[in-house]
Structures are given as C-alpha cells and as structure tokens.
C-alpha cells in the first residue's frame, strides 16, 4: 500500500499537508495570464489579485456585434491579433485607475486605441455572452469605430457592469460563484508538462497561448492537473470543478489568426472523452486543462488575495482518475 501511495504521489507531482503548506508542492506557478478583452491576446503578468469574479481585469471587456452578441475567435479569428496593455501597477492589490489610466489596444494596420479606465460610462442593454444577457458599459464612439473598422462590420467595445450585473457559473459544477465575460468559470489551470507531452506528438509544436490558461504551472507530470480537486496557492484555496473541453480556438494560430486542424486532430487520439472518460458521453470532445474556482472569492474582501509567479502549488485532494473528474 505504501508503494502504491508513493507512486500516486509521484504521478501527481507531489502532495500537500492538511493546511496546504506541509509536504512537497505539486508544482510551481510559472506564468499568470490575463485576457482583458474576451478572445483577444492575453498579457503575462508577475502577479494578479483575486476578485469575486476571477483575476482582476480578466475578460473585463468584450467586443459585441450590432445585435449585442459577443464576438470570439470562433467566428473572428482576427481577434487573436488584437493586443492589449494595462498599466503595470494595475496588478497591484489596491490599485485604482486615475484619469490618466488607459487600456491600450493595438492591432495590425490600426492606430493605437486608448480606452480610459476611469471614464464615465453609458449603459448598453441587451449584451449577450452565450446563455447570459444583461447590461454593460459602452466604451464609446471612438472604440466602436476602431473595432468596426478592424472587423469590417458594426462592433462595439463594452465593459462588464459589476455594480448591477451578476453572471453565475454553472451551478451543476460550482454553485455560488460568478464570472465576467469568460466562457464558463473564473480560472483555468494547465501545466507546462502537459504542453510538452502534447508537443512531442505534434509535427509543429504549439505554444501555450493556443489554450489560453490563467495559471500555467510547471514541475508536475503531464496532465497531473486533471486530477487536482483541491489546491492551495499563496493561502488561497482553489477547487478543480470541471475538465476544460476545447472548442476550435486551439486550432487558431495566435500569431497570425489562421485556423488549422492541429492540435485537436492529434488530441483526439489520446485526450478525447472516449479515451480519458470512457464511461461518459461526449466521446469526441477533447480536454486540456481544468477549470477552477477560488473559495475566498465568495467571502468579504480580505488582504493578500494575490497569486504570484513562483508561488508553490500544494495539492490537498485529488480525483481518483480522469473518468471521475467532472467534465
């Protein structure tokens, strides 16, 4: 039994004690990635505060069409080329925007767009992202004209209206949590080991930006993160609530916006539901990374709720096997 436990511990990349600080860490936070505008290019940051909806600034904005429907790379792969930049201090825990604070947006062939972070906003109704609809802050005519010119059709940039809108996570997987414009859950974790293992099978390796995680960890075995049920990062408790089934976005080259067939074609051979979740439906879905929620995000605001590059990841609980992980 001890040998079996030791083998399982090594497979998971280490274990954690009851308080999350004893024992060896399972991995280390290698990168933290924030995507200010949904489906646009992300930014790598040294640290990120945890808010009630995920990392601060993550998917705070979305581009919508004339009907108020969210645009994503699934239908507008050119979104991959839209770069965003926030003031470096924006990722300090208590930072507040000033009149000189901007979200800076760039794209090929376009002038730089600067969106004030502390501006007064007009509300735009009937904004929708997947099943959710509600009101959002309209970022104004200049931003609308910029995105309309870039996509060649009427578009507007809007910001989540946290004062009045609530977009809950799917209660089937995580009850009592909320998000902004992200697809389904506040956080997505993936490992460098998983990416390296995938790239060994591909003719042309892909970077991690194909999978758009928030937390990239290193130091664990490939796909160990699939089984992480409860983990501690800098005294914050994260629960793994659902394997991330992938849409077509991983097949879009994030450097040029051109779709292809990989890595999904290769992943179907060893990361499909048929292979890793044989007792369930959705056999043809492919999985990479796991969606997380943070327990502290639902309670009253406290200090020190921040994740930093270099933080150890302690795994407190694991799922027995991938077939038993929610997905």
N, C-alpha and C positions, 0 to 999 in steps of 0.2 A: 504493500500500500504506500509506504514512504517513497519507494522508487517511482510509483505512478504519480504521486503528488508532485514530486520533484520534476518529473518530465513535464507535467502540465504547467507547472510554474515557469519552466524554461520556455515552453512553447508560447506562453502568454507574454514573455518578455520581462518576467519578474512578478513580484507580488506586493501587497501592501498590508500594513497592520491595521488594526481596528480603527485607529484615528487617522489613517491615511498617511502618517509620517514615519511609521516603523517599516522595516524591511527595505528591500531594494525597489527603486522606482521601475516601473514597467517601460518607461520611455521618457524622452525629454521634448519639450516644445521647441521645435526647430524653426517654425515660421508662424506668424499670425497674419491673416489675410482678411482685409475688409473690402467690401464691394459697395461703395457709396450709392451708385446708381445701378439698379437691378439689371443684370445681364451685360453690363459694361465692364471694362477692365478693372481688376482689383488693385489694391495697394498693399504692399508689405510693410508692416509697422513693428517696432520693437516691443510695444505693449498696447493693450486695449482694455478700457474699462467695461465691465459687465453691467448692462442696464436691465430693465424689466422686459426688454424685447430682444436681447442678444447683445453683441458687441455694439458699443456706441458707433453711430454713423453707418452701420451695415444695412444696406438696402433701404436707406432713409428716403431715397428718391426713386421714381420710376418714370419712364417715358410712356406716354399714352397716345393712342391714335385719336381720330376725330370723334370716335364713339366713347372715348374714355377708357378703352381697353388697354391693358399693359402690353408693351412690346417686349419681346425677348429674342434671344439669338435663334430660337427655333424657327422664327419667321423672318428675322432681320439679322443674319449673321454678321453684318457690318458693325453691330453693336460691340463686337469683340475688339474693334479698333478704337473705340472711344475711351480715352484715358481721363482719369480723374485725379485731382490732387487736393488735399486739405492741409491747413496749417499744421506743422509738426506738433505744436502744442495742443492741437485738438484731441490728442490721445492721452493727454494728462487727465487725471481723475476729475478734477474740479474746474476744468477749463470752460469758460463761457465765451461765445463769439462777441466781437466788437464790431463797430460799423466798418472796420477795415478788414474783416474776415470774409474769405470767399471760398466757395467750392470752384476750383478751376478745372475747366473741361477743354480737352483738345481732341482733334481727330484729323486724319489726313485730308488736306485740301481745304481746311476750315480755319478761320481766325479763332484765336483763343476766346473762350466764353468764360466770364467771371460771374458767378451767381452769389450775391450777398447772403451770408449766413444769418445775419441779424435783421433782415428786412421785414417790413410789414407785409402780410400776405393776404391775397384774396382767396376765398374758398371756391374750389371746383367740385361740384357734386357729380355723382354717378361715375366715379372712378372704380374700375374693377380689376382684380387680380385673381385669376382662376375663379373659385366659387365665391370669393368675398367681393362685396361692393360697399362703397361709402364715400365720404368726402375727403379731399386732400387739399393742401395748399398749392396754389398755382404759382409757379416761379416767374410768370410774366411774359410779356411780348417778345423781348429780346431772346430769351431762351427758347420760346416756341418757334420763332423764326429760324434760329440756328438749327434746331433738330428737324424742322420741316425741310430746310434746305438739304441737310445731310441725308435724310431718308427719301427725299423727293415726294413727300406726302404730308398732309397736315399732322403735326405732332406737338405735344406739349410736355414740359417737364413739371412734375408735381412732387410734393414732399409729404410724407406721412403726417397726419394731423393727430399727434399723440394726445393732445388735450381732450379730444372728444371721441376719437375712434378706437375701437378695440378689435383686433383681428386675432381670434384664438387659434391655437394649434389644434390639430385633430384630437378630440378627447378620447378617441379609441386608443391612442398611443401615449398621449401626455395631457392630462386634464389640468386646467388651471394656469396654463402658460399662454403667452401671447407673442406675436411677431409683428414686424412692419411689412415690407414688401418682399421678403424672402419667400421661397416657394412654400415650405411647409413647417419648418422648425427653426429655432433660434441659432443653432450651431451645427456645423458639420466637421467631423474629425476624420482624418486619413493619415496614413503613415508613409514615410519615405520607403520603408521596406516593401510595402505593397506596390508602390510605383516601380521600384527597382525590379521586383519579381515580374510585373507585367511587361516592363521594357525588355527583359531578357527574351520574351516571346515575340516581340514585335520587330518587323524589318526596320522600321523607323521609330526610334524611341519618342515618347511624348512627354512634355513637361507637366508638372502638377496643375498648371493653370487650366488644363482640359477639364479637371474635376471640381474646381472652384471650392476647395475646403476653406473653413475659417481657421482651423487649427491643424497644422501639419506637425506630426511628431516623428521622432527618429529614435532608433535604438531597440525596436521591438521586431519580432518576426513578421514576415509578410501576412497580412490580413488578421493579425492578432487583435486589432481594434474592433473587428466584427463582434468579438465575444465580450467586450468590456461593458459590463452592466452598470457599475458604479465606480467613479474615479474621483480623485482629489487632485486639483491643480491650485496651488497657492491658497490652500484652506477653503477653496470653493468646491462644492460637490456637484459633479456632473453625472447625469444618468444617460446611458445609451438607450434610446427608445425605439429606434427603427433603422434597419439597414437602409442605405440610400440606393434606391433603384434609379438607374440612369436613363435620361432622355437622350435626344440626339446631340446635345451640346458637346459632349466629349469628342464627337467626331468632327467638330469645327476647329480648324487650325486658328489658335488665338492670336497668331502673329499676322495672318493675312485675311482672316474671315472666310476662308474657303472650306466648305464641308467635304468630308470623305467618308470612308467606311470604317476606318480604324479609330480607336482601339476596340470598338464594340464588336466587330466581327471576330476578333481573337478572344475577347472576353466571353463571348457566347459559348466557347468551348470549355471554359473552366470556372466562370463566375456567374453562370446563369442559375435561375431558380431550379432548373432541372438537376443541376449538379450539386449546388450547396444547400438547397431547400427541397429535397425530393418529395417530402410528404405534403407539400403545399401546392396551391395553384400558382398562376403566373410563372409558368416554366420558362418562358422566353425573356423575362426581364433579366437584366444584368446588374450586378451590385458592386459598388465601390465606395467605401467609407461608411460611417454611421452618424445618424442624426442624434444630437444631444439636447438636453435641457439643463439649466443650472438651477438647483434648488433655491439658492439665495436670491435669485432674481424675483421671486414672488413675494418676498418679505419686505418690510420697510427698509428704506435705503440705509446702507451702512458704509463705513470707510473700508478701504483696502480691497474692494472688489475689482481686481485687475489681474489680467493674465499677461505674463511676460515671456518673451523668448528666453529659453534657458530654464524655465520652470520644470521641475520634475513632475512626472505624471504617475500617481500611485493608484493602482487598480485594487479596489476593495472587494468587488464582486464580479463574477463572470457568468455568462450563459454557458450551459453545458456543451452546446455545439451550435453551429450556424443554423441548423434546421429548427432550433428552438428560439432564435432571435426574432423579435417582431419585425415584419417587413411588409 
